[in-house]
Amino acid sequence: MNDRFTSVLLVAAVLAGILVTVIHLGEQNRSEVAKLRQEIETLGMRQETTRNEVRDALRRQAITEASTVRQRDIVLETGGAPFKGNTNAPATMIEFADFESPECARSARETLPQLERDYIANGKLRYVFRSFPEDPNHAVAFRTQEAARCAGEQGKFWQMHDWFFAQRTRPNVGDLTARAQELGVDRSKFVTCFDGGLQAPAIRRDILDGQKNGVTSAPTFFIGPTNPNATSLRVTRIIKGAAPYSQFKEAIDALLGAG
């Protein structure tokens, strides 16, 4: 009997020891899990910090790319392109633009009005538009350029230009003829130009000329002194992206001062 009782006590002691061990291991496991969770959270915070640093670096790079760059070995054609201002203004700016680009739209809404006020209206700057749909194979991007150029044949390029950049949604190609007619163009002449693709070769020349001279995205601006006897511009400055107005002002003032 005593031996049996002793055996029972021994088994109970062993089970108790096992239970204590299990509990202890459980506590250790919980501690390890908590530690692991904390490490994961720390890693997550580090990853978020890294993402923020990468984002900031990309933003700084974009700002750098949008800064004014000196350039003295590029000559661009201006003949036949839509323009604002005096043909004999001392400075000329050429913009390669895409009507589908939010950056171009922002520049058209924010920067162009200031340029008109400070330089174009008083005869200091000639502002030239050249087509650069970033995806020339995209039907809407290319057709909006054609529509603006065809409207331009009847003196309505800038009205169509402003309408495109005022849109918050992509226009329907099927509505462009009606829109041009609302601006006062002769419908028959516009349809002949637009449906016949008569402006397509000029747009393709703009794209090729831009690519040849380093344009990879829109907007890109080229600035230089006007040569009244030529239909080309020798570029002295480039501004990439929708840069702040202050950068345009600095570049134009420097050019006017040099003259």
C-alpha positions as CSV (number, residue, x, y, z in Angstrom):
1,M,0.0,0.0,0.0
2,N,2.8,2.4,1.0
3,D,4.7,1.5,-2.1
4,R,1.7,2.1,-4.2
5,F,1.1,5.5,-2.5
6,T,4.7,6.4,-3.0
7,S,4.4,5.5,-6.7
8,V,1.4,7.7,-7.0
9,L,3.2,10.6,-5.3
10,L,6.2,10.1,-7.5
11,V,4.0,10.1,-10.7
12,A,2.2,13.2,-9.4
13,A,5.6,14.9,-8.7
14,V,6.7,14.1,-12.2
15,L,3.5,15.4,-13.7
16,A,3.8,18.5,-11.6
17,G,7.3,19.0,-12.8
18,I,6.2,18.5,-16.4
19,L,3.4,21.0,-15.8
20,V,5.8,23.6,-14.3
21,T,8.1,23.0,-17.2
22,V,5.3,23.5,-19.7
23,I,4.2,26.6,-18.0
24,H,7.7,27.9,-17.9
25,L,8.1,27.1,-21.6
26,G,4.8,28.8,-22.3
27,E,6.0,31.9,-20.5
28,Q,9.2,31.8,-22.4
29,N,7.3,31.3,-25.7
30,R,5.1,34.2,-24.9
31,S,8.1,36.3,-24.1
32,E,9.7,35.2,-27.3
33,V,6.6,36.0,-29.3
34,A,6.3,39.4,-27.7
35,K,10.0,40.0,-28.5
36,L,9.5,38.8,-32.0
37,R,6.4,41.0,-32.4
38,Q,8.4,44.0,-31.2
39,E,11.2,43.3,-33.6
40,I,8.6,43.0,-36.5
41,E,7.1,46.4,-35.5
42,T,10.6,47.9,-35.3
43,L,11.4,46.4,-38.8
44,G,8.1,47.8,-40.1
45,M,9.0,51.3,-38.8
46,R,12.4,51.0,-40.4
47,Q,10.9,50.0,-43.7
48,E,8.5,53.0,-43.5
49,T,11.4,55.2,-42.8
50,T,13.3,53.8,-45.8
51,R,10.2,54.3,-48.0
52,N,10.0,57.9,-46.8
53,E,13.7,58.5,-47.5
54,V,13.3,57.0,-51.0
55,R,10.3,59.1,-51.6
56,D,12.1,62.2,-50.4
57,A,15.1,61.3,-52.6
58,L,12.9,60.9,-55.6
59,R,11.2,64.2,-54.9
60,R,14.6,66.0,-54.6
61,Q,15.6,64.3,-57.9
62,A,12.5,65.6,-59.6
63,I,13.2,69.1,-58.3
64,T,16.7,68.8,-59.6
65,E,15.5,67.6,-63.0
66,A,13.1,70.5,-63.1
67,S,15.8,73.1,-62.4
68,T,17.2,75.4,-65.0
69,V,20.0,73.8,-67.1
70,R,22.5,75.7,-69.3
71,Q,22.6,74.5,-72.8
72,R,24.4,76.0,-75.8
73,D,24.4,73.4,-78.5
74,I,20.7,72.9,-79.4
75,V,19.0,74.7,-82.3
76,L,15.2,74.2,-82.6
77,E,12.8,75.2,-85.4
78,T,10.1,77.8,-84.6
79,G,8.6,78.3,-88.1
80,G,5.0,77.3,-88.5
81,A,4.5,76.6,-84.8
82,P,1.7,78.3,-82.8
83,F,3.1,81.2,-80.7
84,K,2.1,84.1,-78.5
85,G,3.7,87.5,-78.4
86,N,5.8,89.6,-80.7
87,T,7.8,87.7,-83.3
88,N,10.7,90.1,-82.7
89,A,10.7,89.8,-78.9
90,P,14.2,89.7,-77.6
91,A,13.7,86.3,-75.9
92,T,11.9,83.2,-77.2
93,M,10.6,80.2,-75.2
94,I,9.6,76.9,-76.8
95,E,7.4,74.5,-74.8
96,F,7.1,70.9,-75.8
97,A,3.7,70.0,-74.3
98,D,1.2,67.2,-74.0
99,F,-2.5,68.0,-73.5
100,E,-2.9,64.8,-71.5
101,S,-0.1,65.7,-69.0
102,P,-1.2,66.9,-65.5
103,E,2.2,68.7,-65.2
104,C,1.6,70.6,-68.5
105,A,-1.9,71.5,-67.3
106,R,-0.5,72.9,-64.1
107,S,2.1,74.9,-65.9
108,A,-0.6,76.2,-68.3
109,R,-2.8,77.3,-65.4
110,E,-0.2,78.7,-63.1
111,T,3.0,79.7,-65.0
112,L,1.8,80.8,-68.4
113,P,-0.5,83.5,-67.1
114,Q,2.4,85.0,-65.2
115,L,4.6,84.9,-68.2
116,E,1.9,86.6,-70.3
117,R,1.6,89.3,-67.7
118,D,5.3,90.0,-67.1
119,Y,6.9,89.2,-70.5
120,I,4.6,88.3,-73.4
121,A,2.2,91.2,-73.2
122,N,4.9,93.8,-73.1
123,G,6.8,92.3,-76.1
124,K,9.8,90.8,-74.2
125,L,9.0,87.2,-74.8
126,R,7.8,85.1,-77.7
127,Y,6.1,81.9,-76.5
128,V,6.1,79.0,-78.9
129,F,4.1,75.8,-78.6
130,R,5.3,72.5,-80.0
131,S,3.5,69.2,-79.7
132,F,4.9,66.4,-77.6
133,P,2.3,63.7,-76.7
134,E,4.3,61.5,-74.4
135,D,2.6,58.4,-75.8
136,P,2.2,59.3,-79.5
137,N,0.5,55.9,-80.1
138,H,-2.3,56.9,-77.7
139,A,-5.2,58.0,-79.8
140,V,-6.5,60.7,-77.5
141,A,-3.1,62.3,-76.8
142,F,-2.3,62.6,-80.5
143,R,-5.8,63.6,-81.7
144,T,-6.0,66.4,-79.2
145,Q,-2.8,67.8,-80.7
146,E,-4.4,67.5,-84.1
147,A,-7.6,69.2,-83.0
148,A,-5.7,72.2,-81.5
149,R,-3.5,72.6,-84.6
150,C,-6.6,72.4,-86.9
151,A,-8.4,75.0,-84.8
152,G,-5.2,77.0,-85.1
153,E,-5.6,77.1,-88.9
154,Q,-8.6,79.3,-88.2
155,G,-6.9,81.4,-85.4
156,K,-8.3,79.3,-82.5
157,F,-5.3,77.4,-81.4
158,W,-4.9,79.1,-78.0
159,Q,-8.6,78.8,-77.2
160,M,-8.5,75.1,-77.8
161,H,-5.2,74.9,-75.9
162,D,-6.8,76.6,-72.9
163,W,-9.9,74.4,-73.1
164,F,-7.9,71.2,-73.1
165,F,-5.8,72.2,-70.1
166,A,-8.9,73.3,-68.2
167,Q,-10.5,69.8,-68.4
168,R,-10.3,67.5,-65.4
169,T,-11.2,64.4,-67.4
170,R,-10.0,63.1,-70.7
171,P,-12.0,64.5,-73.6
172,N,-13.9,62.3,-76.0
173,V,-12.3,62.4,-79.4
174,G,-15.8,62.3,-80.9
175,D,-16.7,65.6,-79.2
176,L,-13.7,67.6,-80.5
177,T,-15.3,68.8,-83.7
178,A,-18.3,70.1,-81.8
179,R,-16.1,71.8,-79.3
180,A,-14.1,73.5,-82.1
181,Q,-17.3,74.7,-83.6
182,E,-18.3,76.2,-80.3
183,L,-15.1,78.2,-80.4
184,G,-16.2,79.7,-83.7
185,V,-14.3,77.7,-86.3
186,D,-15.8,76.8,-89.7
187,R,-17.0,73.2,-89.2
188,S,-16.4,72.1,-92.8
189,K,-12.8,73.4,-92.8
190,F,-12.0,71.9,-89.4
191,V,-13.4,68.5,-90.4
192,T,-11.3,68.5,-93.6
193,C,-8.2,69.1,-91.5
194,F,-9.0,66.9,-88.5
195,D,-10.5,63.9,-90.3
196,G,-7.9,64.1,-93.0
197,G,-5.0,64.1,-90.6
198,L,-3.5,67.2,-92.2
199,Q,-1.6,68.3,-89.1
200,A,-0.3,64.9,-88.2
201,P,3.0,65.3,-90.1
202,A,3.8,68.6,-88.3
203,I,3.1,66.9,-84.9
204,R,5.3,64.0,-85.8
205,R,8.1,66.4,-86.7
206,D,7.7,68.1,-83.3
207,I,8.0,64.7,-81.6
208,L,11.1,63.7,-83.5
209,D,12.7,67.1,-83.0
210,G,12.0,66.9,-79.3
211,Q,13.4,63.4,-78.9
212,K,16.5,64.4,-80.9
213,N,17.2,67.2,-78.6
214,G,16.7,65.4,-75.3
215,V,13.0,65.8,-74.6
216,T,11.9,62.7,-72.6
217,S,8.8,64.1,-70.9
218,A,6.4,67.1,-71.0
219,P,6.6,69.9,-70.3
220,T,10.1,70.8,-71.4
221,F,11.0,74.4,-72.1
222,F,13.8,75.8,-74.2
223,I,14.9,79.4,-73.9
224,G,17.2,81.5,-76.0
225,P,17.6,84.9,-77.7
226,T,15.4,85.6,-80.7
227,N,17.0,85.9,-84.1
228,P,14.6,88.0,-86.1
229,N,16.1,86.8,-89.4
230,A,15.8,83.1,-88.6
231,T,13.0,80.5,-88.1
232,S,15.1,78.7,-85.5
233,L,16.2,79.3,-81.9
234,R,19.7,78.7,-80.5
235,V,18.9,77.4,-77.0
236,T,20.8,78.8,-74.0
237,R,18.6,77.4,-71.2
238,I,16.4,74.4,-70.6
239,I,13.8,74.0,-67.9
240,K,12.4,70.5,-67.4
241,G,9.1,69.9,-65.7
242,A,6.5,72.2,-64.2
243,A,9.1,74.3,-62.4
244,P,8.2,77.3,-60.1
245,Y,7.7,80.6,-61.9
246,S,10.8,82.0,-60.2
247,Q,13.0,79.7,-62.3
248,F,11.4,81.0,-65.5
249,K,11.8,84.5,-64.3
250,E,15.5,84.1,-63.4
251,A,16.2,82.5,-66.8
252,I,14.4,85.1,-68.8
253,D,15.8,88.1,-66.8
254,A,19.3,86.7,-67.2
255,L,18.8,86.4,-71.0
256,L,17.3,89.9,-71.3
257,G,20.1,91.3,-69.1
258,A,22.7,89.7,-71.2
259,G,21.2,91.3,-74.3
